[in-house]
């Protein structure tokens, strides 16, 4: 059974940083690309960043390019999202995603950017 468990969210001031983690289990983590999505009530879910199975290829939404960095540790079955220079519009629930032939989502972690 696939499990994705996010952590690291919280309240941060504009300009601050957070690092999200997603611990994966139940599948061969090192052979699948991974992604981070975010969702705010009333808005369409947005793919923020994705990373290939080896970590050699990454992609970012235009809204976060230059501020967010996705990475992974295949030895620890974990994917990370380093978020710098956070803005109020980054406020959302951030969820980890893996497509293993089925869509798999974590429960999400709340990120709130506010002064």
C-alpha positions as CSV (number, residue, x, y, z in Angstrom):
1,X,0.0,0.0,0.0
2,X,1.4,3.3,-1.1
3,X,1.8,5.9,1.7
4,X,3.1,9.5,1.3
5,X,3.5,11.4,4.6
6,X,4.3,15.1,4.4
7,X,5.8,17.2,7.2
8,X,7.5,20.6,7.6
9,X,4.6,23.0,7.0
10,X,3.8,25.9,9.3
11,X,3.4,29.6,9.6
12,X,6.2,31.8,8.2
13,X,6.6,35.5,7.6
14,X,7.0,36.8,4.0
15,X,10.5,36.4,2.8
16,X,11.0,33.4,5.1
17,X,11.9,29.8,4.3
18,X,10.4,26.4,4.9
19,X,11.6,22.9,4.0
20,X,8.9,20.3,3.3
21,X,9.6,16.5,3.5
22,X,7.6,13.6,2.1
23,X,8.3,10.1,3.4
24,X,7.3,7.4,0.9
25,X,6.6,3.7,1.4
26,X,4.8,0.8,-0.3
27,X,6.5,1.1,-3.7
28,X,9.9,1.2,-5.2
29,X,10.5,4.9,-4.6
30,X,13.8,5.1,-6.6
31,X,12.0,4.1,-9.9
32,X,9.3,6.7,-9.9
33,X,9.2,10.5,-10.5
34,X,7.7,12.5,-7.7
35,X,5.9,15.8,-7.5
36,X,4.7,18.5,-5.1
37,X,1.3,20.0,-5.7
38,X,-0.4,22.8,-3.8
39,X,-4.1,23.6,-3.4
40,X,-6.0,26.6,-2.0
41,X,-9.8,26.7,-1.6
42,X,-11.4,28.2,-4.7
43,X,-8.3,27.6,-6.9
44,X,-7.2,24.8,-9.2
45,X,-4.6,22.5,-7.8
46,X,-1.2,23.5,-9.1
47,X,1.8,21.3,-9.8
48,X,4.6,23.2,-8.1
49,X,7.6,21.0,-8.8
50,X,8.5,17.6,-10.1
51,X,11.6,15.5,-10.1
52,X,12.7,12.4,-12.1
53,X,13.4,9.0,-10.5
54,X,17.2,9.7,-10.4
55,X,16.8,13.4,-9.5
56,X,18.6,14.5,-12.6
57,X,15.6,16.3,-14.1
58,X,13.5,18.8,-12.3
59,X,10.7,21.1,-13.4
60,X,9.0,24.1,-11.7
61,X,5.9,26.2,-12.1
62,X,6.7,29.7,-13.3
63,X,5.3,31.1,-10.1
64,X,8.1,29.4,-8.0
65,X,11.1,29.3,-10.3
66,X,14.2,30.6,-8.6
67,X,12.6,30.3,-5.1
68,X,11.7,26.6,-4.7
69,X,14.0,23.6,-5.0
70,X,12.9,20.0,-5.2
71,X,15.2,17.2,-4.3
72,X,15.1,13.6,-3.3
73,X,17.1,11.0,-1.2
74,X,16.4,7.6,-2.7
75,X,18.3,5.9,0.1
76,X,15.7,7.4,2.6
77,X,12.7,7.2,0.3
78,X,12.1,10.9,0.8
79,X,11.4,13.9,-1.4
80,X,12.0,17.5,-0.3
81,X,10.8,20.9,-1.2
82,X,12.9,23.8,-0.1
83,X,10.9,27.0,-0.3
84,X,12.7,30.3,0.0
85,X,11.6,33.9,-0.4
86,X,8.1,32.9,0.5
87,X,5.2,35.2,-0.4
88,X,1.6,35.4,0.9
89,X,0.4,33.9,-2.4
90,X,2.4,30.7,-1.6
91,X,-0.1,30.0,1.2
92,X,-1.7,26.6,0.5
93,X,-1.9,23.0,1.4
94,X,1.1,21.2,-0.1
95,X,0.8,17.6,-1.1
96,X,3.3,15.0,-2.2
97,X,2.3,13.0,-5.4
98,X,3.4,9.8,-7.0
99,X,2.0,8.1,-10.1
100,X,2.6,4.4,-9.8
101,X,0.0,3.4,-12.4
102,X,-2.4,4.9,-9.9
103,X,-2.6,8.5,-8.6
104,X,-1.2,8.7,-5.0
105,X,-1.4,11.7,-2.8
106,X,-0.3,12.5,0.7
107,X,-2.6,14.1,3.3
108,X,-0.9,17.4,2.8
109,X,0.8,20.0,5.0
110,X,-0.4,23.5,5.5
111,X,1.9,26.4,4.6
112,X,0.8,29.8,5.7
113,X,2.8,32.9,4.7
114,X,1.7,35.9,6.7
115,X,3.0,38.8,8.8
